[in-house]
């Protein structure tokens, strides 16, 4: 009978602890930039007519970016699942960081763009 060691849920190295810290920072930045983006978009919707070309373009861009980010995150999750099925498991903090990355990048970019 083959004995396998389970993937540790608790990090055992300082590098892994640093990666968990980075996941926490990324999650906080994603949360804060998302809130600021929502606030700025609400302000735009209240101050400009929804049928103006600028607002139509902004709304279309918002939906397109969300779809792209969710597809990228889905691909990361599929890759992690396929890797785990073949025995190449990644720790949860690595998978979490990879999954949040598309949302984090777009949320930060949106917040910067709308702040102008």
C-alpha positions, 0 to 999 in steps of 0.5 A: 500500500502506497503511503502519501503525505497529505498537503499541509494546511499549515505553512512550515517555512518562513517563505510560506508564511510570507506568501500567506501574508501576501495573500492577506495583503492582496485580499485587503487591496482587492477589497479596498479598491473594489469599494472605491471603484463601486463608489466612483461608478455610483457617482458617475451613474448619478451625475451623468445620463446612463445613455450617454456614449461615455457611460455606455462605453464605461458600463460595457468595459466594466462587464467585459473586464469582469467576464475576463477576470472570472474566466482567468480565475476559472482557468487557474482553478481548473489548472489547480484541480487538474494538477491535484488530480495528477498528484501535483498539489499546490498549497492553498495560499499559492492557489489563492494568490493565483486566483485573486490575481486577475481580479486584483489587477483589474480592480486596481486598474479600474480604481486608478482609471476612474480616479482621474 
